[in-house]
């Protein structure tokens, strides 16, 4: 059995009998004004964070969600895109698609604004999406890409890039791990399917996105997720796994490389009212400006004694230098 077949089997079982403990997140379940999320959807929330952010979802965008789970994030997305087929859900597991369809009927009973035809479901593969080129405003996946091995991950990202419109965004939540994992963990198909042993370091995760062509990356959150300990897993050391929330934007690649926002800011505290670096970045006196890592390095290289550069917070929420 291949690692992808093992993943399909695990989530087929989770579709037939909800597995409440399969994944968990520190995120609350967002119930926006007029939005009620059925309990069964919450029980089938097989993700490690959230991909639903209001600032991505203005003007009734066309949204793609890959790996539908119990349909919770599809319902949340449709709240912002109340139109027929405004949200497209793709999943390789037929039983998960059927479970979502049933859950949408429950959601219709609890939400008078919601209609199941807001969501268009397709059986399909993340490595070969049944979606047209340049047709999606916002694409999303939650706790899926970490399952893929290197070549499949590259293909999955390329597929998301293909279907996005110019300046469209891919919003993701995945486990990450800065420690080295041994080969036994890496090759354990079930642990990979459980979103544990496929976790990459953040820098590698971001590089996989920029290698495909995404010109802007936003790291929006970084949170504790899981522990792999020697008593329960084949490891000699304690391994700490975090979840990360990232948006990759289909902007043109700048000549000097991608703009990667990891929550850094610059504060100018000199004598003048502002500092202009001559490259489009104006720092007002004693007012923080969110900056990408590239700009942070360029400002640091100036060796000024009146500009402070903060460390990465791994929380970026818009605005700033680019």
C-alpha positions as CSV (number, residue, x, y, z in Angstrom):
1,X,0.0,0.0,0.0
2,X,1.4,3.4,-0.9
3,X,1.4,6.3,1.5
4,X,-1.4,8.0,-0.4
5,X,-3.5,4.9,-0.3
6,X,-3.0,4.7,3.5
7,X,-4.1,8.3,3.7
8,X,-7.3,7.6,1.7
9,X,-8.1,4.6,3.9
10,X,-7.7,6.7,7.1
11,X,-10.0,9.4,5.9
12,X,-12.5,7.0,4.5
13,X,-12.9,5.6,8.0
14,X,-13.1,9.1,9.4
15,X,-15.9,9.9,7.0
16,X,-17.9,6.9,8.0
17,X,-17.4,7.2,11.7
18,X,-16.3,10.8,12.8
19,X,-13.0,10.7,14.7
20,X,-13.2,13.7,17.0
21,X,-9.6,13.2,18.2
22,X,-8.0,12.8,14.8
23,X,-6.9,16.5,14.6
24,X,-7.2,19.4,17.0
25,X,-6.4,23.0,16.9
26,X,-6.1,25.9,19.3
27,X,-8.3,27.9,17.0
28,X,-11.9,28.6,18.1
29,X,-14.7,27.6,15.7
30,X,-15.7,30.9,14.2
31,X,-19.5,31.4,14.3
32,X,-20.0,34.7,12.5
33,X,-23.2,36.7,12.7
34,X,-26.0,34.5,11.4
35,X,-23.7,31.5,10.9
36,X,-24.3,28.3,12.8
37,X,-22.0,25.4,12.4
38,X,-23.6,21.9,13.0
39,X,-22.0,19.8,15.7
40,X,-21.2,17.0,13.2
41,X,-19.1,19.4,11.2
42,X,-17.1,20.4,14.2
43,X,-16.6,16.8,15.1
44,X,-15.2,16.2,11.5
45,X,-13.0,19.3,11.5
46,X,-9.8,17.4,10.5
47,X,-7.5,20.4,10.3
48,X,-4.7,22.0,12.3
49,X,-5.7,25.6,12.0
50,X,-8.0,27.8,10.0
51,X,-7.9,28.9,6.4
52,X,-11.0,31.2,6.6
53,X,-9.9,34.9,6.9
54,X,-12.4,37.7,6.1
55,X,-9.8,39.9,4.5
56,X,-9.3,37.3,1.8
57,X,-13.0,36.9,1.0
58,X,-14.3,40.3,-0.1
59,X,-16.5,40.8,-3.2
60,X,-17.9,37.2,-3.4
61,X,-14.7,35.4,-4.6
62,X,-14.7,32.0,-6.3
63,X,-13.1,29.7,-3.7
64,X,-11.5,26.3,-4.0
65,X,-11.1,24.0,-1.0
66,X,-9.1,20.8,-1.4
67,X,-9.7,18.0,1.2
68,X,-13.2,18.8,2.3
69,X,-13.4,17.0,5.7
70,X,-16.9,17.3,7.1
71,X,-17.5,20.5,5.2
72,X,-17.0,23.1,8.0
73,X,-14.6,25.4,6.2
74,X,-16.7,25.0,3.0
75,X,-19.7,26.3,4.9
76,X,-17.6,29.1,6.4
77,X,-16.4,30.1,3.0
78,X,-19.9,30.0,1.5
79,X,-20.9,32.6,4.1
80,X,-18.7,35.1,2.2
81,X,-19.6,33.8,-1.3
82,X,-23.4,33.3,-1.4
83,X,-23.8,32.3,-5.0
84,X,-24.3,29.1,-6.9
85,X,-21.0,27.1,-7.1
86,X,-19.2,30.0,-5.4
87,X,-17.3,27.4,-3.4
88,X,-15.7,24.4,-5.1
89,X,-14.7,21.4,-2.9
90,X,-12.4,18.6,-4.1
91,X,-11.7,15.4,-2.3
92,X,-10.3,12.0,-3.4
93,X,-12.4,10.1,-0.9
94,X,-16.0,9.5,-2.1
95,X,-17.2,8.8,1.4
96,X,-16.0,12.1,2.6
97,X,-17.8,13.9,-0.2
98,X,-21.0,12.1,0.7
99,X,-20.6,12.9,4.4
100,X,-20.2,16.6,3.5
101,X,-23.4,16.5,1.4
102,X,-25.3,15.2,4.3
103,X,-23.8,17.8,6.6
104,X,-24.8,20.6,4.2
105,X,-28.4,19.5,4.5
106,X,-28.1,19.9,8.3
107,X,-26.5,23.3,7.8
108,X,-29.4,24.4,5.6
109,X,-31.8,23.6,8.5
110,X,-29.7,25.8,10.9
111,X,-28.9,28.7,8.5
112,X,-31.7,30.3,6.6
113,X,-29.3,32.0,4.2
114,X,-27.4,28.9,3.2
115,X,-28.2,26.7,0.2
116,X,-26.3,23.5,-0.6
117,X,-25.9,24.6,-4.2
118,X,-23.5,27.4,-3.0
119,X,-21.0,24.5,-2.8
120,X,-20.0,22.4,-5.8
121,X,-18.3,19.1,-4.9
122,X,-16.0,17.1,-7.1
123,X,-14.2,13.8,-6.6
124,X,-10.6,14.6,-7.6
125,X,-7.0,14.5,-6.7
126,X,-4.9,17.4,-5.3
127,X,-2.2,16.4,-7.8
128,X,-4.6,16.8,-10.8
129,X,-7.3,19.2,-9.8
130,X,-10.6,19.1,-11.9
131,X,-10.5,22.9,-12.1
132,X,-9.9,25.3,-15.0
133,X,-6.7,27.4,-15.3
134,X,-6.8,30.9,-13.8
135,X,-10.4,30.5,-12.5
136,X,-10.1,30.7,-8.7
137,X,-9.7,33.8,-6.4
138,X,-8.9,32.0,-3.2
139,X,-7.7,28.4,-2.9
140,X,-7.3,26.7,0.5
141,X,-6.2,23.4,2.1
142,X,-6.0,22.5,5.8
143,X,-3.6,19.8,7.0
144,X,-3.2,18.2,3.6
145,X,0.1,19.3,2.0
146,X,2.2,18.1,4.9
147,X,1.1,14.5,4.0
148,X,2.8,14.7,0.6
149,X,6.3,13.6,-0.1
150,X,8.6,16.0,-1.9
151,X,7.7,15.4,-5.6
152,X,4.0,15.1,-4.8
153,X,4.1,18.3,-2.7
154,X,5.6,20.2,-5.7
155,X,2.9,18.9,-8.0
156,X,0.1,19.8,-5.5
157,X,1.5,23.4,-5.2
158,X,1.9,23.7,-9.0
159,X,-1.8,22.6,-9.4
160,X,-2.9,25.3,-6.9
161,X,-0.8,27.9,-8.7
162,X,-2.3,26.9,-12.0
163,X,-5.9,27.3,-11.0
164,X,-5.5,30.7,-9.3
165,X,-6.1,33.9,-11.0
166,X,-3.3,36.5,-11.1
167,X,-2.9,37.9,-7.6
168,X,-5.1,35.1,-6.2
169,X,-4.1,33.5,-3.0
170,X,-3.5,30.1,-1.6
171,X,-4.4,29.9,2.1
172,X,-3.0,27.0,4.1
173,X,-2.7,25.5,7.5
174,X,-0.1,22.7,8.0
175,X,2.0,21.1,10.8
176,X,5.7,22.1,10.7
177,X,8.7,20.9,12.7
178,X,12.1,22.4,13.0
179,X,13.7,19.2,14.4
180,X,15.1,16.5,12.2
181,X,12.9,13.4,12.1
182,X,14.4,10.0,11.7
183,X,13.7,7.8,8.7
184,X,11.4,5.4,10.6
185,X,9.1,8.3,11.3
186,X,9.3,9.7,7.8
187,X,8.5,6.4,6.2
188,X,5.6,5.5,8.5
189,X,2.6,5.9,6.2
190,X,0.0,6.1,9.0
191,X,1.9,8.8,10.9
192,X,2.3,10.7,7.7
193,X,-1.5,10.3,7.1
194,X,-2.1,11.5,10.6
195,X,-0.3,14.8,9.8
196,X,2.7,14.1,12.0
197,X,5.8,12.7,10.3
198,X,5.5,14.7,7.1
199,X,6.0,18.0,8.8
200,X,8.7,20.2,7.3
201,X,10.7,23.1,8.8
202,X,9.1,26.5,8.0
203,X,11.9,27.6,5.7
204,X,11.5,24.5,3.6
205,X,7.8,24.8,3.5
206,X,8.0,28.4,2.3
207,X,10.7,27.5,-0.3
208,X,8.4,24.9,-1.8
209,X,5.9,27.7,-2.4
210,X,8.3,30.3,-3.8
211,X,10.0,27.6,-6.0
212,X,6.7,27.2,-7.9
213,X,6.4,31.0,-8.4
214,X,4.4,32.6,-5.6
215,X,6.0,36.1,-5.3
216,X,4.5,37.0,-1.9
217,X,4.2,34.8,1.2
218,X,2.5,35.8,4.5
219,X,3.1,33.8,7.6
220,X,-0.1,34.5,9.6
221,X,0.2,32.3,12.7
222,X,2.5,29.7,14.3
223,X,1.0,27.7,17.2
224,X,1.8,24.6,19.3
225,X,0.3,21.4,17.8
226,X,1.7,18.0,18.8
227,X,4.5,16.2,20.7
228,X,6.1,12.9,19.5
229,X,7.6,11.3,22.5
230,X,9.8,8.2,22.9
231,X,7.2,6.3,24.9
232,X,4.6,6.4,22.1
233,X,6.6,6.9,18.9
234,X,9.7,5.5,17.3
235,X,12.0,8.4,18.3
236,X,14.8,8.7,20.8
237,X,14.1,12.4,21.5
238,X,11.0,14.6,22.2
239,X,9.9,16.1,18.9
240,X,7.8,19.3,19.0
241,X,5.4,20.0,16.1
242,X,3.7,23.4,15.5
243,X,0.9,24.4,13.1
244,X,1.5,27.2,10.7
245,X,-1.0,29.4,8.8
246,X,0.3,30.8,5.5
247,X,-1.0,32.7,2.5
248,X,0.9,32.4,-0.8
249,X,-0.1,35.1,-3.3
250,X,0.2,34.7,-7.0
251,X,2.1,37.9,-7.5
252,X,4.8,38.3,-10.0
253,X,8.2,37.2,-8.6
254,X,10.3,40.3,-7.8
255,X,13.7,40.5,-9.5
256,X,15.4,40.4,-6.1
257,X,13.4,37.4,-4.9
258,X,10.1,36.8,-3.1
259,X,8.6,39.0,-0.4
260,X,8.2,36.8,2.7
261,X,6.4,38.3,5.7
262,X,7.2,36.6,9.0
263,X,6.0,39.3,11.3
264,X,9.0,41.7,11.3
265,X,8.6,45.4,11.8
266,X,10.9,48.5,11.5
267,X,10.7,51.5,13.7
268,X,12.6,54.7,12.8
269,X,13.4,56.9,15.8
270,X,15.8,59.5,14.4
271,X,15.6,63.3,14.4
272,X,13.7,63.7,11.1
273,X,10.0,63.2,10.7
274,X,10.6,60.2,8.4
275,X,13.2,58.1,6.8
276,X,13.0,57.2,3.1
277,X,15.3,54.4,2.0
278,X,14.9,55.4,-1.7
279,X,13.4,52.0,-2.5
280,X,9.8,52.7,-1.8
281,X,9.9,52.3,2.0
282,X,9.1,55.3,4.1
283,X,9.3,55.0,7.9
284,X,7.5,57.7,9.8
285,X,9.2,58.7,13.1
286,X,8.4,56.2,15.9
287,X,5.7,54.4,14.0
288,X,6.2,50.7,13.3
289,X,6.0,49.5,9.7
290,X,5.5,45.8,8.9
291,X,8.3,44.7,6.5
292,X,9.1,41.6,4.6
293,X,12.3,39.7,5.6
294,X,14.0,41.0,2.4
295,X,13.4,44.6,3.4
296,X,14.4,43.9,7.0
297,X,17.8,42.6,5.8
298,X,18.3,45.6,3.5
299,X,17.6,48.1,6.3
300,X,19.8,46.2,8.7
301,X,22.6,46.4,6.2
302,X,22.5,50.2,6.4
303,X,23.9,49.9,9.9
304,X,21.9,52.9,11.2
305,X,21.6,53.6,14.9
306,X,18.1,55.1,14.5
307,X,16.2,52.1,13.0
308,X,15.1,49.2,15.1
309,X,14.2,45.9,13.3
310,X,12.1,43.5,15.4
311,X,12.5,39.7,15.3
312,X,10.0,37.5,13.4
313,X,6.8,37.0,15.4
314,X,5.4,34.6,12.7
315,X,2.2,36.6,12.8
316,X,1.5,38.9,9.9
317,X,-1.9,40.4,9.3
318,X,-1.6,42.7,6.3
319,X,-0.2,46.2,5.5
320,X,3.5,47.1,5.4
321,X,6.2,47.7,2.9
322,X,5.1,45.9,-0.2
